[in-house]
Structures are given as C-alpha cells and as structure tokens.
Amino acid sequence: MHLASPIPVLRMFDEERAREFYVGFLGFRVDWEHRFEPDTPLYMQVSRDGCVLHLSGHFGDGTPGTALRVHVDELDALQQELLAKKYRHSRPGIQEQPWGRDMTIPDPFGNRITFTTAGKA
C-alpha cells in the first residue's frame, strides 16, 4: 500500500485573480478545468513540479483562510523568481524559523501558502 500526497482544495472567488496569482505569479500551470454548465462555478487543477492544488469556486469547497505548507528545495531561488515578477500584491520575504526557513504568501482569497525548506541555508 502507498499513500500519495494530499491535494488541497482552496476556495477562490474570482477566476481572473486566481489565474493571475497562481499561474502568472507563482508559475503554476492549469492542468484541467471543469464546470457542470457554462454559468456555474469553476473547479480546476493547477500544478508546478510535484505540487498539485485544486481551486474551487463552489460554495462549501475549501474555507477561506486555509494555510498550507509546500516544501521547496531552493527557497532563495523561488523568492528571487517571484520578486523579479514585481507582482503588485506581494513582495515575499523569507523568515528564519527554528525548523528551517519559511516564505508565506497570501493568495487573493485569504489562503496562506508557506513555502518551506528544512534547516538553515
């Protein structure tokens, strides 16, 4: 038996802002999208490397304010990539923690994504 990594479902309220943040800023790609009908909420999967997220516009899916942690092996490189984009809503910094280093970035919907690496650089 093998358990795979969980796939978090994050609530979104605006598709354009979700794409701007997750695809344009964080560098994820849209893997697939689903709607039950043309005017119904969007449910989609985005991914970058081994990190997979589901974004949902459906009432009851996810809770705004969700916090998740994503391990990254080169946190400084990710920070520099994001800072170079000059995204108007975020200039992420790195915090030293007892367990390693964290870079927390809130999405436009109140969710917090912490990119983390173990140990000191």
N, C-alpha and C positions, 0 to 999 in steps of 0.2 A: 504494500500500500504506500502511496505517496501523496502528500498534501501539497498543493500548489500555493503560491502567494495569493492572498485575498485581493479582490478587485473592489476598491471603494466606490460607492455611488455618491457623487457630490451633487447637491442641488444647484441649479442655475436658473436665473430669471430672465436672462437676455442672451439670445443666441449670438448676436453680433459681438457683444462684450466677451462672451465665453471664448469665441474664436480668436478675438484679438489677444486675450490673455494667454490661453493655453497653447494656441498654435503660433501666433505672431510673436509673443514674448517668451514663453517657456520653451518653445521649439518642439512641442508635441505635433503629431500628425493625426488627422482624422482617419480612423480605420473603417468605420461604418456609421451610418445614421439610420434611425428608424422613427417612423410616425405611423400611427394607426390610420389616420386620414390626413389630408392636406392641411387642415387648420387645427391640428392637435399638437400638443407639446412634443418637442424633440427629445429623443434619447439617443446618445451617441457614445462611441468609444474613441478615446484618444490614447496614444502611446508614444513613448520615447524610450528607446532601448528596451530594457526589461520592465519599465514602469507602465502599467496599464490602469487607466481611470475610466469610469463611466460618468457621464454628465447627464443629468436629467432635468427636464422642465416640468415633470409630472408632480402634481400636488401629492405629498406624502412620501416621495422618494428623497432620501437624504434629509439632513437637518442643517440649515444654515448655521455656521459656527463650528462645523466639524473640523477637527485637527487630525492631520495625518503626517507620518514621518516617512521620508524616502531616502534610503541610503544611496550615497554617491561617493565614488572613489576619488574624484578630483574636485572637491568643493571650490577651491580657489579658481579653477578653470571655468566652472559653471558660473560663478559670480562674475568673473570678467566678461564672459559671453553675454550675460544678462545686462550688465552695466553698459556695455558697448551699444546696446539697442536703444538706450536713452528712452525707455518706456516712461511715459509721463506720470504713471501712477505708482511706480516702485523703483527705488534705488536700493536693492537689498544689501545688507551688511552681514558680516559673519560674527557670531558670538562664541567666545570660548566657554565651554561648559565642563563640569567635572568628568563627563563621559565622552567628551570629544568636542566637535565644532558643529554649530548649527547655523543655518541661514533660513529664517522663517519669512515667508511671503504670503500675505493675504490675497485671496482671489477677489474679484469684484462682488462676490455674493456672501462674503463673511467667513468663508472657509479658510483655514490656515494650513499651508503646506510647508513643512520643515524639511529642508534638505540637510542631511546629516552625514558626518563621517566620524568614525571612531578614532580616538587618540589625538594627539597633537601633531600638527604639521611640522 
